[in-house]
Amino acid sequence: MATIKCPYCSSKIKLERFQYKDIVDSELNDKYVEEKKNPQNYYSGNDTTNIYVDEEMCKKLDQDAVEFGFVRNKNGNAHSPNRNAFISAIMTNYYDEFNVEEEQKKSVIVDTLKQNIPLLKDVSTNRIASCIMAGMDTLASEKIRNKKIIIKLKKTNMNENIYDDIQYNKFFNNSISSISEFYYSMFQSFFKLPQYLREQIIFKKKFKDLRKYIKDGKTIHMKYKKDKNYRNVFPYKIVQSVEESHNYLLCVEKTEDRNNPGSIITICISYRIDNIGDTIKLSNSPFEITEIQKQALEESILNSPSSAQQEPGEHILVALTSTGVGLLDAIYTFKPTHIEPIKQIREYTIYKVYGSKFQSYTYFKRFGEHAIILNDNSFKQSQLISAQKIINNYNSISSQLEEELNQ
């Protein structure tokens, strides 16, 4: 008996003496003929493959599809996951990498088989290794036995080359024991990676283009989200968020000053890369970034890469009530990384918050009356205007709307 251990996990397969007796006996008696699958018996003309998955895997696929923008409008839901498009993106961008991983696993198994059953021919060794690989995948996740959800993968222009390679080259040549299991194994391998690496895989070309322009120090034109206009950007670095869920492009953008129409300025900014458009091209209006901007962006990496600082040493001072101090542990979204208590004044704790002022303002607005931003008259005035509008709404407009509603 031989024990095969997966080089990537703790899974072990015991090769029992009679487990593959039919293959071994046939070969030792010179009766074994390599089995060739007939494509006509396995491949339907509708170019659709059934992939059997469990509920957890289906949920992961749908969550990433929505997170990375692979959605369509279905039954009025504009954020319904487009599984076929997302799985096609995994196939296109992860298939080669996954094949390398699978070949490394199979190589270990083949070597062990040859050591323990030296009389086996290569074709039999490979056939048994494929069966063992399928067994490893099963042991790696017991939930595989509960695969009750069928995902119908359709062959498209985007995935046809890899789709055909899996159907014909791998399955019909006995390289894999099951098409569905192969896809499931590829999904398992993909979801073992942290989200920011999965994002780099799905948008591989976009990351490749950005890295090239960063390396060459070139200004680029790119679109963001649904904005149809190109933005003129000097890309500086690609970084990951603190929680390692998304990738961001830290850069400097040349744009019109919103506070002074007609005036052109450069600002430090952070863009989530999955929201950047696919078309990235060389700018016809290049510019350089300053050393101060570089320093501000470097500090942004340390403080919070999801929101860029405009200058080095950027920070705010905020006074929190006891309730506000408690909210620091309750409100996580867009929370600054470095928040340092510096003084106690009566019932208020004064904090110094490092990083982007925009991020700090956005975060502490949610604290309501339990947070007061200090030493910033511009922010103070905007908050007073906003508060006055709320007072007016409840003093007059709310009563008018209630009367009309009850008529």
Contacts in CASP RR format, 6 or more apart in sequence:
PFRMAT RR
TARGET T0000
AUTHOR 0000-0000-0000
METHOD contacts of the structure
MODEL  1
MATIKCPYCSSKIKLERFQYKDIVDSELNDKYVEEKKNPQNYYSGNDTTN
IYVDEEMCKKLDQDAVEFGFVRNKNGNAHSPNRNAFISAIMTNYYDEFNV
EEEQKKSVIVDTLKQNIPLLKDVSTNRIASCIMAGMDTLASEKIRNKKII
IKLKKTNMNENIYDDIQYNKFFNNSISSISEFYYSMFQSFFKLPQYLREQ
IIFKKKFKDLRKYIKDGKTIHMKYKKDKNYRNVFPYKIVQSVEESHNYLL
CVEKTEDRNNPGSIITICISYRIDNIGDTIKLSNSPFEITEIQKQALEES
ILNSPSSAQQEPGEHILVALTSTGVGLLDAIYTFKPTHIEPIKQIREYTI
YKVYGSKFQSYTYFKRFGEHAIILNDNSFKQSQLISAQKIINNYNSISSQ
LEEELNQ
1 14 0 8 1.000
1 15 0 8 1.000
1 16 0 8 1.000
1 17 0 8 1.000
2 14 0 8 1.000
2 15 0 8 1.000
2 112 0 8 1.000
2 113 0 8 1.000
2 115 0 8 1.000
2 116 0 8 1.000
2 117 0 8 1.000
3 12 0 8 1.000
3 13 0 8 1.000
3 14 0 8 1.000
3 15 0 8 1.000
4 12 0 8 1.000
4 13 0 8 1.000
4 14 0 8 1.000
4 15 0 8 1.000
4 108 0 8 1.000
4 109 0 8 1.000
4 112 0 8 1.000
4 113 0 8 1.000
4 132 0 8 1.000
4 136 0 8 1.000
5 11 0 8 1.000
5 12 0 8 1.000
5 13 0 8 1.000
5 108 0 8 1.000
6 12 0 8 1.000
6 105 0 8 1.000
6 108 0 8 1.000
6 136 0 8 1.000
6 140 0 8 1.000
7 104 0 8 1.000
7 105 0 8 1.000
7 108 0 8 1.000
8 101 0 8 1.000
8 105 0 8 1.000
9 140 0 8 1.000
11 136 0 8 1.000
11 139 0 8 1.000
11 140 0 8 1.000
12 139 0 8 1.000
13 132 0 8 1.000
13 135 0 8 1.000
13 136 0 8 1.000
13 139 0 8 1.000
15 112 0 8 1.000
15 113 0 8 1.000
15 116 0 8 1.000
15 132 0 8 1.000
20 128 0 8 1.000
20 131 0 8 1.000
23 32 0 8 1.000
23 124 0 8 1.000
23 127 0 8 1.000
23 128 0 8 1.000
24 117 0 8 1.000
24 120 0 8 1.000
24 124 0 8 1.000
26 32 0 8 1.000
27 119 0 8 1.000
27 120 0 8 1.000
27 121 0 8 1.000
27 124 0 8 1.000
28 119 0 8 1.000
32 121 0 8 1.000
32 123 0 8 1.000
32 124 0 8 1.000
34 123 0 8 1.000
34 174 0 8 1.000
35 127 0 8 1.000
35 174 0 8 1.000
36 172 0 8 1.000
36 173 0 8 1.000
37 171 0 8 1.000
37 172 0 8 1.000
37 174 0 8 1.000
39 167 0 8 1.000
39 168 0 8 1.000
39 172 0 8 1.000
42 167 0 8 1.000
42 171 0 8 1.000
42 172 0 8 1.000
43 167 0 8 1.000
43 168 0 8 1.000
47 154 0 8 1.000
47 155 0 8 1.000
47 163 0 8 1.000
48 152 0 8 1.000
48 153 0 8 1.000
48 154 0 8 1.000
48 155 0 8 1.000
49 152 0 8 1.000
49 153 0 8 1.000
49 155 0 8 1.000
49 163 0 8 1.000
49 167 0 8 1.000
49 179 0 8 1.000
49 180 0 8 1.000
49 183 0 8 1.000
50 150 0 8 1.000
50 151 0 8 1.000
50 152 0 8 1.000
50 153 0 8 1.000
50 180 0 8 1.000
51 87 0 8 1.000
51 150 0 8 1.000
51 151 0 8 1.000
51 152 0 8 1.000
51 153 0 8 1.000
51 179 0 8 1.000
51 180 0 8 1.000
51 183 0 8 1.000
51 184 0 8 1.000
52 147 0 8 1.000
52 148 0 8 1.000
52 149 0 8 1.000
52 150 0 8 1.000
52 151 0 8 1.000
52 180 0 8 1.000
52 184 0 8 1.000
53 61 0 8 1.000
53 147 0 8 1.000
53 149 0 8 1.000
53 150 0 8 1.000
53 151 0 8 1.000
53 184 0 8 1.000
53 187 0 8 1.000
54 141 0 8 1.000
54 143 0 8 1.000
54 144 0 8 1.000
54 146 0 8 1.000
54 147 0 8 1.000
54 148 0 8 1.000
54 149 0 8 1.000
55 146 0 8 1.000
55 148 0 8 1.000
55 149 0 8 1.000
56 143 0 8 1.000
57 143 0 8 1.000
57 184 0 8 1.000
57 187 0 8 1.000
57 188 0 8 1.000
57 191 0 8 1.000
58 149 0 8 1.000
58 151 0 8 1.000
60 187 0 8 1.000
60 191 0 8 1.000
61 81 0 8 1.000
61 83 0 8 1.000
61 86 0 8 1.000
61 87 0 8 1.000
61 151 0 8 1.000
61 187 0 8 1.000
62 81 0 8 1.000
62 83 0 8 1.000
63 81 0 8 1.000
64 86 0 8 1.000
64 191 0 8 1.000
64 195 0 8 1.000
64 198 0 8 1.000
64 202 0 8 1.000
65 71 0 8 1.000
65 81 0 8 1.000
65 82 0 8 1.000
65 83 0 8 1.000
65 85 0 8 1.000
65 86 0 8 1.000
66 79 0 8 1.000
66 81 0 8 1.000
67 195 0 8 1.000
67 274 0 8 1.000
68 86 0 8 1.000
68 89 0 8 1.000
68 199 0 8 1.000
68 202 0 8 1.000
68 203 0 8 1.000
68 274 0 8 1.000
69 274 0 8 1.000
70 81 0 8 1.000
70 82 0 8 1.000
70 85 0 8 1.000
70 86 0 8 1.000
70 89 0 8 1.000
71 78 0 8 1.000
71 79 0 8 1.000
71 80 0 8 1.000
71 81 0 8 1.000
71 82 0 8 1.000
72 80 0 8 1.000
72 82 0 8 1.000
72 85 0 8 1.000
73 80 0 8 1.000
74 80 0 8 1.000
83 151 0 8 1.000
84 152 0 8 1.000
84 153 0 8 1.000
84 154 0 8 1.000
84 156 0 8 1.000
85 158 0 8 1.000
86 202 0 8 1.000
87 151 0 8 1.000
87 153 0 8 1.000
87 159 0 8 1.000
87 183 0 8 1.000
88 156 0 8 1.000
88 158 0 8 1.000
88 159 0 8 1.000
89 158 0 8 1.000
89 202 0 8 1.000
90 186 0 8 1.000
90 187 0 8 1.000
90 190 0 8 1.000
90 201 0 8 1.000
90 202 0 8 1.000
91 159 0 8 1.000
91 162 0 8 1.000
91 163 0 8 1.000
91 186 0 8 1.000
92 158 0 8 1.000
92 159 0 8 1.000
92 162 0 8 1.000
93 201 0 8 1.000
93 202 0 8 1.000
93 203 0 8 1.000
93 204 0 8 1.000
94 186 0 8 1.000
94 189 0 8 1.000
94 190 0 8 1.000
94 201 0 8 1.000
95 162 0 8 1.000
95 165 0 8 1.000
95 186 0 8 1.000
97 201 0 8 1.000
98 185 0 8 1.000
98 186 0 8 1.000
98 189 0 8 1.000
98 190 0 8 1.000
101 189 0 8 1.000
102 133 0 8 1.000
102 185 0 8 1.000
105 133 0 8 1.000
105 136 0 8 1.000
106 126 0 8 1.000
106 129 0 8 1.000
106 130 0 8 1.000
106 133 0 8 1.000
109 129 0 8 1.000
109 132 0 8 1.000
109 133 0 8 1.000
110 125 0 8 1.000
110 126 0 8 1.000
110 129 0 8 1.000
113 120 0 8 1.000
113 125 0 8 1.000
113 128 0 8 1.000
113 129 0 8 1.000
114 120 0 8 1.000
114 125 0 8 1.000
117 125 0 8 1.000
120 128 0 8 1.000
123 174 0 8 1.000
126 174 0 8 1.000
126 175 0 8 1.000
127 174 0 8 1.000
130 174 0 8 1.000
130 175 0 8 1.000
130 176 0 8 1.000
130 177 0 8 1.000
131 177 0 8 1.000
133 176 0 8 1.000
133 177 0 8 1.000
134 176 0 8 1.000
134 177 0 8 1.000
134 178 0 8 1.000
134 181 0 8 1.000
137 144 0 8 1.000
137 181 0 8 1.000
137 184 0 8 1.000
137 185 0 8 1.000
137 188 0 8 1.000
138 144 0 8 1.000
138 145 0 8 1.000
140 188 0 8 1.000
141 188 0 8 1.000
144 184 0 8 1.000
147 184 0 8 1.000
153 159 0 8 1.000
153 163 0 8 1.000
153 183 0 8 1.000
155 163 0 8 1.000
155 164 0 8 1.000
166 176 0 8 1.000
166 179 0 8 1.000
166 182 0 8 1.000
166 183 0 8 1.000
167 179 0 8 1.000
169 175 0 8 1.000
170 176 0 8 1.000
170 179 0 8 1.000
170 182 0 8 1.000
171 178 0 8 1.000
171 179 0 8 1.000
171 182 0 8 1.000
176 182 0 8 1.000
190 198 0 8 1.000
190 201 0 8 1.000
191 198 0 8 1.000
193 201 0 8 1.000
194 244 0 8 1.000
194 245 0 8 1.000
195 244 0 8 1.000
195 245 0 8 1.000
195 246 0 8 1.000
196 240 0 8 1.000
196 241 0 8 1.000
196 244 0 8 1.000
196 245 0 8 1.000
196 246 0 8 1.000
196 247 0 8 1.000
199 246 0 8 1.000
199 247 0 8 1.000
199 273 0 8 1.000
199 274 0 8 1.000
200 207 0 8 1.000
200 247 0 8 1.000
202 274 0 8 1.000
203 273 0 8 1.000
203 274 0 8 1.000
205 278 0 8 1.000
206 273 0 8 1.000
206 276 0 8 1.000
206 277 0 8 1.000
206 278 0 8 1.000
206 280 0 8 1.000
207 238 0 8 1.000
207 247 0 8 1.000
207 273 0 8 1.000
209 280 0 8 1.000
210 220 0 8 1.000
210 235 0 8 1.000
210 238 0 8 1.000
210 249 0 8 1.000
210 273 0 8 1.000
210 276 0 8 1.000
210 280 0 8 1.000
211 238 0 8 1.000
213 220 0 8 1.000
213 235 0 8 1.000
213 280 0 8 1.000
213 282 0 8 1.000
214 235 0 8 1.000
214 236 0 8 1.000
214 237 0 8 1.000
214 238 0 8 1.000
217 234 0 8 1.000
217 235 0 8 1.000
218 282 0 8 1.000
218 283 0 8 1.000
218 286 0 8 1.000
219 232 0 8 1.000
219 233 0 8 1.000
219 234 0 8 1.000
219 254 0 8 1.000
219 282 0 8 1.000
219 283 0 8 1.000
219 285 0 8 1.000
219 286 0 8 1.000
219 287 0 8 1.000
220 232 0 8 1.000
220 233 0 8 1.000
220 234 0 8 1.000
220 235 0 8 1.000
220 280 0 8 1.000
220 281 0 8 1.000
220 282 0 8 1.000
220 283 0 8 1.000
221 230 0 8 1.000
221 231 0 8 1.000
221 232 0 8 1.000
221 233 0 8 1.000
221 280 0 8 1.000
221 281 0 8 1.000
221 282 0 8 1.000
221 283 0 8 1.000
221 284 0 8 1.000
222 230 0 8 1.000
222 231 0 8 1.000
222 233 0 8 1.000
222 276 0 8 1.000
222 277 0 8 1.000
222 279 0 8 1.000
222 280 0 8 1.000
222 281 0 8 1.000
223 229 0 8 1.000
223 230 0 8 1.000
223 231 0 8 1.000
223 276 0 8 1.000
223 277 0 8 1.000
223 279 0 8 1.000
224 231 0 8 1.000
224 271 0 8 1.000
224 275 0 8 1.000
224 276 0 8 1.000
224 277 0 8 1.000
225 275 0 8 1.000
231 253 0 8 1.000
231 255 0 8 1.000
232 253 0 8 1.000
232 254 0 8 1.000
232 255 0 8 1.000
232 283 0 8 1.000
232 285 0 8 1.000
232 287 0 8 1.000
233 249 0 8 1.000
233 251 0 8 1.000
233 252 0 8 1.000
233 253 0 8 1.000
233 254 0 8 1.000
233 269 0 8 1.000
233 271 0 8 1.000
233 283 0 8 1.000
234 251 0 8 1.000
234 252 0 8 1.000
234 253 0 8 1.000
234 254 0 8 1.000
234 286 0 8 1.000
234 287 0 8 1.000
234 288 0 8 1.000
234 289 0 8 1.000
235 249 0 8 1.000
235 251 0 8 1.000
236 249 0 8 1.000
236 250 0 8 1.000
236 251 0 8 1.000
236 252 0 8 1.000
236 289 0 8 1.000
236 294 0 8 1.000
236 297 0 8 1.000
237 249 0 8 1.000
237 250 0 8 1.000
237 297 0 8 1.000
237 301 0 8 1.000
238 247 0 8 1.000
238 248 0 8 1.000
238 249 0 8 1.000
238 250 0 8 1.000
238 273 0 8 1.000
239 247 0 8 1.000
239 248 0 8 1.000
239 250 0 8 1.000
239 301 0 8 1.000
239 305 0 8 1.000
240 246 0 8 1.000
240 247 0 8 1.000
240 248 0 8 1.000
240 305 0 8 1.000
241 247 0 8 1.000
241 248 0 8 1.000
241 304 0 8 1.000
241 305 0 8 1.000
241 306 0 8 1.000
242 304 0 8 1.000
242 305 0 8 1.000
242 337 0 8 1.000
246 272 0 8 1.000
246 273 0 8 1.000
246 274 0 8 1.000
246 306 0 8 1.000
247 272 0 8 1.000
247 273 0 8 1.000
247 274 0 8 1.000
248 270 0 8 1.000
248 271 0 8 1.000
248 272 0 8 1.000
248 273 0 8 1.000
248 305 0 8 1.000
248 306 0 8 1.000
249 270 0 8 1.000
249 271 0 8 1.000
249 273 0 8 1.000
249 276 0 8 1.000
250 268 0 8 1.000
250 269 0 8 1.000
250 270 0 8 1.000
250 297 0 8 1.000
250 300 0 8 1.000
250 301 0 8 1.000
250 305 0 8 1.000
250 308 0 8 1.000
251 268 0 8 1.000
251 269 0 8 1.000
251 270 0 8 1.000
251 271 0 8 1.000
251 297 0 8 1.000
252 266 0 8 1.000
252 267 0 8 1.000
252 268 0 8 1.000
252 269 0 8 1.000
252 287 0 8 1.000
252 289 0 8 1.000
252 293 0 8 1.000
252 297 0 8 1.000
253 266 0 8 1.000
253 267 0 8 1.000
253 269 0 8 1.000
254 264 0 8 1.000
254 265 0 8 1.000
254 266 0 8 1.000
254 285 0 8 1.000
254 287 0 8 1.000
255 264 0 8 1.000
255 265 0 8 1.000
255 266 0 8 1.000
255 267 0 8 1.000
256 262 0 8 1.000
256 263 0 8 1.000
256 264 0 8 1.000
256 265 0 8 1.000
257 263 0 8 1.000
257 264 0 8 1.000
257 265 0 8 1.000
266 287 0 8 1.000
266 289 0 8 1.000
266 293 0 8 1.000
267 310 0 8 1.000
268 293 0 8 1.000
268 296 0 8 1.000
268 297 0 8 1.000
268 300 0 8 1.000
268 308 0 8 1.000
268 309 0 8 1.000
268 310 0 8 1.000
269 308 0 8 1.000
270 300 0 8 1.000
270 305 0 8 1.000
270 306 0 8 1.000
270 307 0 8 1.000
270 308 0 8 1.000
272 306 0 8 1.000
292 311 0 8 1.000
292 312 0 8 1.000
295 312 0 8 1.000
296 308 0 8 1.000
296 309 0 8 1.000
296 310 0 8 1.000
296 311 0 8 1.000
296 312 0 8 1.000
296 313 0 8 1.000
296 314 0 8 1.000
297 308 0 8 1.000
297 309 0 8 1.000
299 309 0 8 1.000
299 312 0 8 1.000
299 313 0 8 1.000
299 314 0 8 1.000
299 355 0 8 1.000
300 307 0 8 1.000
300 308 0 8 1.000
300 309 0 8 1.000
300 355 0 8 1.000
300 356 0 8 1.000
302 337 0 8 1.000
303 309 0 8 1.000
303 336 0 8 1.000
303 337 0 8 1.000
303 338 0 8 1.000
303 354 0 8 1.000
303 355 0 8 1.000
303 356 0 8 1.000
304 336 0 8 1.000
304 337 0 8 1.000
304 355 0 8 1.000
304 356 0 8 1.000
304 359 0 8 1.000
306 334 0 8 1.000
306 359 0 8 1.000
307 334 0 8 1.000
307 355 0 8 1.000
307 356 0 8 1.000
307 358 0 8 1.000
307 359 0 8 1.000
308 356 0 8 1.000
309 355 0 8 1.000
309 356 0 8 1.000
309 357 0 8 1.000
310 356 0 8 1.000
310 357 0 8 1.000
313 354 0 8 1.000
313 355 0 8 1.000
314 354 0 8 1.000
314 355 0 8 1.000
314 356 0 8 1.000
314 357 0 8 1.000
315 352 0 8 1.000
315 353 0 8 1.000
315 354 0 8 1.000
315 355 0 8 1.000
315 357 0 8 1.000
315 360 0 8 1.000
316 352 0 8 1.000
316 353 0 8 1.000
316 357 0 8 1.000
316 360 0 8 1.000
316 361 0 8 1.000
316 373 0 8 1.000
316 374 0 8 1.000
316 375 0 8 1.000
316 376 0 8 1.000
317 342 0 8 1.000
317 350 0 8 1.000
317 351 0 8 1.000
317 352 0 8 1.000
317 353 0 8 1.000
317 373 0 8 1.000
317 374 0 8 1.000
317 375 0 8 1.000
318 350 0 8 1.000
318 351 0 8 1.000
318 353 0 8 1.000
318 360 0 8 1.000
318 364 0 8 1.000
318 371 0 8 1.000
318 372 0 8 1.000
318 373 0 8 1.000
318 374 0 8 1.000
319 345 0 8 1.000
319 348 0 8 1.000
319 349 0 8 1.000
319 350 0 8 1.000
319 351 0 8 1.000
319 371 0 8 1.000
319 372 0 8 1.000
319 374 0 8 1.000
320 327 0 8 1.000
320 328 0 8 1.000
320 348 0 8 1.000
320 349 0 8 1.000
320 351 0 8 1.000
320 367 0 8 1.000
320 370 0 8 1.000
320 371 0 8 1.000
321 347 0 8 1.000
321 348 0 8 1.000
321 369 0 8 1.000
321 370 0 8 1.000
321 371 0 8 1.000
322 347 0 8 1.000
322 349 0 8 1.000
323 370 0 8 1.000
324 367 0 8 1.000
324 370 0 8 1.000
324 371 0 8 1.000
325 349 0 8 1.000
327 366 0 8 1.000
327 367 0 8 1.000
327 370 0 8 1.000
327 371 0 8 1.000
328 335 0 8 1.000
328 339 0 8 1.000
331 363 0 8 1.000
331 366 0 8 1.000
331 367 0 8 1.000
333 363 0 8 1.000
334 359 0 8 1.000
334 362 0 8 1.000
334 363 0 8 1.000
335 363 0 8 1.000
336 353 0 8 1.000
336 354 0 8 1.000
336 355 0 8 1.000
336 356 0 8 1.000
336 359 0 8 1.000
336 360 0 8 1.000
336 363 0 8 1.000
337 354 0 8 1.000
337 355 0 8 1.000
338 353 0 8 1.000
338 354 0 8 1.000
338 355 0 8 1.000
339 351 0 8 1.000
339 352 0 8 1.000
339 353 0 8 1.000
339 354 0 8 1.000
340 351 0 8 1.000
340 352 0 8 1.000
340 353 0 8 1.000
340 354 0 8 1.000
341 349 0 8 1.000
341 350 0 8 1.000
341 351 0 8 1.000
342 350 0 8 1.000
342 351 0 8 1.000
342 352 0 8 1.000
343 349 0 8 1.000
343 350 0 8 1.000
344 350 0 8 1.000
348 372 0 8 1.000
350 374 0 8 1.000
353 360 0 8 1.000
353 364 0 8 1.000
357 376 0 8 1.000
360 373 0 8 1.000
361 373 0 8 1.000
361 379 0 8 1.000
364 371 0 8 1.000
364 373 0 8 1.000
365 371 0 8 1.000
373 379 0 8 1.000
373 380 0 8 1.000
373 383 0 8 1.000
END
